[in-house]
Amino acid sequence: MLKIGIVGLPNVGKSTLFKALTKTQVDIKNYPFCTIEPNVGIVKVPDERLDKLAKMSQSAKTIPAIVEFVDIAGIVKGASEGEGLGNKFLANIREVDAIAQVVRVFDNSNIIHVNNKIDPEGDIETINTELILADLETVGKVKIRLEKDARGNKKGAEEKLEILKKISVDLEAGKTANETRLDMEDENAKIIVRELSLLTMKPFLYVYNVADINQKLSNALEKREHIKLDIKIEEELIEMEKAEATELGITSHIDRLITRAYEILGLITYFTTGKDETRAWTIKRGWNAPLAGTAIHTDFKDKFVRAEIIHWNKLLEAGSRSKARELGTLRTEGKDYIVQDGDVIEFKI
């Protein structure tokens, strides 16, 4: 299962966000390093397509796609050198697939800020600098080994060293590794990226914790991949009846975070549907039909014969697979077919 790490400075709303996402009670206090061991929670990916398909099929069960969110201890300046809970923090980040960085934009004198001032751009710089410094240390260690391999004329060493230098130049310029332009069709680039497992090579999504969802942001904040949330309101909404929230005119925006996190991981959803169950299956964008079948069972890749496929909205229009077959909207695809988001598939093995 793919994991999203919730990171940020202490006291920016990470654990409150985790509670709102997972509907799980966690320790939330007004002091730094309240979270030490990471909280882990499974979150359903909201998808109205799933519910519509289940209703059409009159399915006994509906099973959504899921992602895992991890609430990680707050980071402070010097974390790359072990300050605060630095080493523990960095180790926990290495285990996640993407980073949701919570940034405090709201002002509230009753809630301590670790730097005693509200400075979202500065807070982002603090976090990213520590991650970059940790990555530079990793790059430095691997560079020593590759230079030795290159002197010994080891196959691919020179090419890998050039890729490593390219990443290093960007990191030293204060850029994150995911900003480095690499040819990911190149096998050496794939090997280096996988071997380095750099913190800043992971996809980033910035979660701006605002007091007003319509709050205007600076240009520097706007240009980053982000969403805005009033995290305190999101926490209050989980304790509130829907009718009460409607009466007060309060709307949750938490689903936007879940959906966007799913997207930045490069994930898409296909469906299977029938009387027993309608289920959402998570795969990487660009997978072909046999590889997509492994989400159901690993045998599907080797035993794949063909797949009957229809887009979810075409199936709803038809009302059933048999009717879709009559209309010609249900089609048969082979092993080279690239599965699309929203496909409804029946594998033939």
C-alpha positions, 0 to 999 in steps of 0.5 A, a space after each residue: 500500500 502506498 503511503 503519504 507522509 504528513 510533515 511540517 514544523 511542530 504545531 502547524 496542524 499535522 496531527 489535527 489533519 491526520 485526525 480529520 483524514 482518518 477520523 481517528 483520535 490522536 494526541 494533539 497538544 499545544 507544544 512541539 514534538 507531541 507526536 513522536 512515534 508516527 500515527 498511521 491511518 488508512 483513508 478511503 479515496 472518495 469516488 462517486 463512480 464507485 457508488 454509482 456502479 455499485 447501485 447499478 449492479 446492486 452489489 452486496 459490498 462496495 470496496 473503495 481504493 485506499 491510501 495510507 497517511 502517516 503523521 510524522 513528528 515535527 521537524 526543526 532547523 538542524 534536523 539533518 544533523 539530529 536536532 529535535 527528533 531529526 534522525 527519527 523524522 528523516 528515517 520515517 520520511 524515507 518509508 513514505 512514497 509522497 510528502 504532504 507538507 503542512 504549512 501554517 498560514 493562519 495567525 493565532 496567538 494562543 497556538 505556539 509557533 516554534 519560531 515565534 512568527 508566522 512565516 509560511 515561506 520561511 517555514 517551507 524553506 526550513 523543512 526543505 533545507 533540512 531534507 536537501 541537506 540530508 539528501 546531499 549527505 546521501 549523494 556524497 556517500 554514493 558519489 565516493 563509491 561510484 567514483 571508485 567504480 568509474 576508476 575501475 571501469 565498472 560498466 555503467 559507473 561513468 553514466 551513473 556518476 554523471 546523473 548523480 552530479 546533475 542531481 547534486 548540482 540542483 541540491 547544492 543550489 537549494 532545489 529539491 531532487 524532484 526538480 532535476 530533469 532526468 531521462 527516466 527512460 534511461 535504465 541508469 537513471 532508474 537505478 540511481 533514483 531507486 538506489 539513492 531513495 532521496 527524500 526530496 525526489 518524492 512528490 510534494 503536496 503543500 497543505 496550507 493551513 488557513 483560517 479562511 479557505 478563500 484567503 489569498 496567498 502570496 505568489 511564492 505559495 501559489 506557485 507550489 503544488 498545493 491545496 488550502 484547508 482550514 484544518 481546525 474546521 475539518 476537525 470540528 466537522 468530524 464531530 458534527 452531524 451533516 444537518 448541523 454542518 449544512 445549517 451552519 453553511 460549513 463544507 468540508 474540503 478534506 476529500 480534495 486532499 485525499 484525491 490530490 494525494 492519490 493523483 500525485 502518486 501517479 495512481 489511477 483507478 479501474 473497477 470491477 463490478 457485479 452482484 457480489 461486490 463493486 471494487 476500486 483497484 489502484 494501479 500506476 498510470 501507464 500500466 497495461 492490462 496484464 500488469 493492471 490485473 496483478 492488483 487483483 492477483 499476481 497470476 493475472 499477469 502470466 495467465 492473461 488472455 484478454 480483457 473485456 473493457 468499458 468506461 464506467 459512464 458508458 456502462 451506466 448508460 447501458 445499464 448492464 454488461 449484456 446491454 453494453 455488448 449489444 450496443 457495441 460499447 463493451 470491447 475486447 482488449 489484448 495485453 498491450 492495452 493501457 488501462 485508463 482511469 475509470 475503466 470497468 474490466 473483466 479479465 479473462 484468464 
